[in-house]
């Protein structure tokens, strides 16, 4: 036998390559962009909810009541903005 006529086993095990589609990469990038935006929106929502809960239970300091806010009268603060 001649060396040029032999067939190697690796050639028989290889699967033929499929032709690549031109539009498939674009669809994947759009899906991943939407998925990324959804993750960011979810994280922002959870952070906002956590902030609301922390303020509501008073972990970030006392929150004044409506009556305490209505009693505040400070004319000096508004006088500094008058030119």
C-alpha positions in Angstrom: 0.0 0.0 0.0 1.0 3.5 -0.7 1.0 6.1 2.1 -1.1 8.5 0.1 -4.1 6.1 -0.2 -4.7 5.6 3.5 -7.7 7.1 5.2 -7.3 8.4 8.7 -9.9 7.7 11.3 -10.2 11.3 12.4 -11.5 12.2 8.9 -14.4 9.7 9.3 -15.4 11.0 12.7 -15.7 14.7 11.7 -19.1 16.0 11.0 -19.6 18.3 8.0 -19.7 21.9 9.0 -23.1 23.6 8.7 -23.2 26.9 6.7 -23.6 29.9 9.0 -26.7 32.0 8.7 -26.2 35.7 8.3 -29.2 36.8 10.4 -28.8 34.4 13.4 -26.1 36.5 15.0 -28.2 39.7 14.9 -31.2 37.9 16.6 -28.9 36.7 19.4 -27.5 40.1 20.0 -31.0 41.6 20.2 -32.1 39.0 22.6 -29.1 39.4 24.8 -29.6 43.2 24.8 -33.2 42.8 25.9 -32.1 40.3 28.6 -29.4 42.8 29.8 -31.9 45.6 30.0 -34.3 43.4 31.9 -31.6 42.5 34.4 -30.7 46.1 35.0 -34.4 47.0 35.4 -34.8 44.2 37.9 -31.8 45.3 39.9 -32.9 48.9 40.0 -36.4 47.8 41.1 -35.0 45.7 43.9 -32.7 48.5 45.1 -35.6 50.9 45.1 -37.7 48.5 47.1 -34.9 48.0 49.5 -34.5 51.7 50.0 -38.2 52.2 50.5 -38.3 49.4 53.2 -35.3 50.8 55.0 -36.8 54.3 55.1 -40.2 52.9 56.2 -38.8 50.9 59.1 -36.6 53.9 60.2 -33.2 52.2 59.6 -31.9 55.4 58.0 -33.1 57.7 60.7 -36.4 59.1 62.0 -38.9 60.3 59.5 -40.9 63.4 60.6 -44.7 63.2 60.7 -46.9 65.4 58.6 -47.7 67.6 61.6 -44.0 68.2 62.4 -43.4 69.2 58.8 -46.4 71.7 58.8 -45.1 73.4 62.0 -41.8 74.3 60.4 -41.6 78.0 59.6 -38.3 79.3 58.6 -38.4 82.7 56.7 -34.6 83.1 56.9 -34.0 80.2 54.5 -36.2 81.8 51.8 -34.6 85.2 52.4 -31.2 84.0 51.3 -32.4 83.4 47.8 -33.8 86.9 47.3 -31.5 89.1 45.3 
